[in-house]
Amino acid sequence: MTGPVVNGPVAILIGPPGAGKSTVGPLLAARLGTPFVETDDQVEATAGKPVGDIFIEDGEAAFRALEREAVARAVALEGRVVALGGGAILDPATQRLLAGQPVVYLATGFAAAAKRVGMDTPRPLLIRNPRATLRELLEQRLPIYEKLARITVTTDGRDPGEIADDVAAQIAGREAP
């Protein structure tokens, strides 16, 4: 399948940690015949260190500033599937930037997110009490994810390929005359 001619990204994936953005994104990009960009990768390239190290050594504010810049650069790219870090949507400037964009919310519940993040992998905001923190993050971010989404796809109990197929079909459906 060849991607459509667009100004800006074909899809911008948002969702909490463990929603599947990093896994589904490349699969979706392959189905649409477009490149994949992950803003956390861009932040790491700019900083020269992993996201977790940025949080620990430089603080969350420094990370969020780098993330805001990475999101702005990624959203300016044409014809790509872009995956944002789970907290990128908290920034009001990023929310304004995403308005009217092809935002896809990969929705996941607490149990599935907790299982996927493994609670033992290095997630900067899950360093203290991981289960309680993840629950707080989901509750805080859910209204923003829902507000920004043009397409919402539930990921719980689903194979990443099936999710990518679902998103691709919905994108194609939105482009049909």
Protein Blocks (a to p, Z undefined) as FASTA:
>chain_A
ZZdddedjfbdceddehilmmmmmmmmmmmnopacddfklmmmmmnopafklmmmmnojk
lmmmmmmmmmmmmmmpghiacdddfklmmpmklmmmmgopacddddddfklmmmmnooma
ccfklmmmmklmmmmmmmmmmmmmmmmpmbdcdfehpafklmmmmmmmmmmmmmpZZ
